[in-house]
Amino acid sequence: MAREFHRADRVADAMRRELAQLIQMEVRDPRVGMVNVNDVEVSRDLTSAKVFVTLVGEDDPAKINTSMEVLNRAAGFLRSQLARAIQMRSVPRLQFRYDETSVRGQKLSALIDKAVKADRSHQSSDDGDDKE
């Protein structure tokens, strides 16, 4: 059965697309850097939205915290820009959150690759012992 799309889902998708462009074009603070908007979760009553972002190439927790503070301070400005781009009666309040899932996924992938490589080298050394 096809999944139903609720209004909050459609609003979240539109906000995600617009915010990705707005942050890139309108936020000129050098502390922010390159931002990927991964997801937007809008409450059912459309009053608030959690915006999950990652910072490209940034691993330093202090810089990540600074960037998140800057984005949260710019939330009002971004909300007003969203109101111009999206035709809605009221635009949800924005709350930016750092999304660690992609970073965690990369670390897990590296661990899996390391384990597979170690397993292969272990198997090849066992095969060498059997031949002798």
C-alpha positions as CSV (number, residue, x, y, z in Angstrom):
1,M,0.0,0.0,0.0
2,A,1.3,3.5,-0.9
3,R,2.4,5.7,2.0
4,E,0.3,8.7,2.8
5,F,2.0,12.0,2.8
6,H,0.7,14.3,5.4
7,R,1.0,18.1,5.1
8,A,3.8,18.2,7.7
9,D,5.8,15.9,5.4
10,R,5.3,18.1,2.4
11,V,6.2,21.2,4.3
12,A,9.3,19.5,5.7
13,D,10.5,18.5,2.2
14,A,9.9,22.0,0.9
15,M,11.7,23.6,3.8
16,R,14.7,21.2,3.4
17,R,15.1,22.2,-0.2
18,E,14.8,25.9,0.5
19,L,17.0,25.9,3.6
20,A,19.8,24.2,1.7
21,Q,19.8,27.1,-0.8
22,L,19.2,29.8,1.8
23,I,22.0,28.7,4.1
24,Q,24.4,28.5,1.1
25,M,23.4,31.9,-0.4
26,E,22.3,34.1,2.5
27,V,24.3,33.0,5.6
28,R,27.6,34.8,5.2
29,D,29.2,34.0,8.6
30,P,32.6,32.4,7.9
31,R,32.2,30.3,11.1
32,V,29.4,28.2,9.4
33,G,31.3,26.7,6.4
34,M,29.7,24.2,4.2
35,V,26.4,22.9,5.5
36,N,24.3,19.9,4.3
37,V,20.7,19.9,5.4
38,N,19.9,16.2,5.9
39,D,16.4,16.3,7.2
40,V,13.7,18.6,8.6
41,E,11.1,17.3,11.1
42,V,8.0,19.5,11.3
43,S,5.6,19.2,14.2
44,R,2.0,18.2,13.3
45,D,0.7,21.6,14.2
46,L,3.4,23.2,11.9
47,T,4.6,25.5,14.7
48,S,8.2,24.2,15.0
49,A,10.7,22.4,12.9
50,K,13.9,20.6,13.8
51,V,16.5,21.0,11.0
52,F,19.2,18.3,11.1
53,V,22.5,19.4,9.5
54,T,26.0,18.2,9.0
55,L,29.1,20.3,8.4
56,V,31.2,19.1,5.5
57,G,34.8,18.3,6.4
58,E,34.4,19.4,10.0
59,D,35.4,17.1,12.9
60,D,36.3,19.6,15.6
61,P,33.5,19.6,18.3
62,A,34.3,23.2,19.2
63,K,33.9,24.4,15.6
64,I,30.7,22.3,15.2
65,N,29.2,23.9,18.4
66,T,30.1,27.4,17.1
67,S,28.6,26.7,13.8
68,M,25.4,25.4,15.4
69,E,25.2,28.5,17.6
70,V,25.5,30.7,14.5
71,L,22.8,28.8,12.7
72,N,20.4,29.0,15.6
73,R,21.0,32.7,15.9
74,A,20.3,33.1,12.2
75,A,17.1,31.0,12.6
76,G,14.8,34.1,12.7
77,F,16.4,35.5,9.5
78,L,16.2,32.2,7.7
79,R,12.5,31.8,8.9
80,S,11.7,35.2,7.3
81,Q,13.4,34.2,4.1
82,L,11.5,30.9,4.1
83,A,8.3,32.9,4.5
84,R,9.1,34.7,1.2
85,A,9.9,31.5,-0.6
86,I,7.2,29.2,0.7
87,Q,3.5,30.4,0.5
88,M,2.3,29.5,4.0
89,R,0.2,31.2,6.6
90,S,2.9,30.8,9.2
91,V,6.4,29.3,8.9
92,P,7.5,27.0,11.7
93,R,10.1,28.1,14.2
94,L,13.5,26.7,13.3
95,Q,15.8,24.8,15.6
96,F,19.1,23.5,14.1
97,R,20.6,20.3,15.4
98,Y,23.9,18.6,14.4
99,D,23.2,15.2,12.8
100,E,25.9,12.7,13.6
101,T,24.5,9.8,11.7
102,S,26.6,10.3,8.5
103,V,29.8,10.7,10.6
104,R,28.9,7.6,12.7
105,G,28.1,5.7,9.5
106,Q,31.5,6.5,8.0
107,K,33.3,5.4,11.2
108,L,31.3,2.1,11.2
109,S,32.0,1.6,7.5
110,A,35.8,2.1,8.2
111,L,35.6,-0.4,11.1
112,I,33.9,-3.0,8.9
113,D,36.4,-2.5,6.1
114,K,39.2,-2.9,8.6
115,A,37.7,-6.1,10.0
116,V,37.2,-7.6,6.6
117,K,40.7,-6.8,5.6
118,A,42.0,-8.4,8.8
119,D,39.8,-11.5,8.3
120,R,41.2,-11.9,4.7
121,S,44.8,-11.5,5.8
122,H,44.1,-14.0,8.6
123,Q,42.5,-16.5,6.1
124,S,45.4,-16.1,3.7
125,S,48.0,-16.8,6.5
126,D,46.0,-19.9,7.5
127,D,46.0,-21.1,3.9
128,G,49.8,-20.7,3.8
129,D,50.2,-22.8,6.9
130,D,48.0,-25.7,5.5
131,K,50.3,-26.0,2.4
132,E,53.4,-26.6,4.5
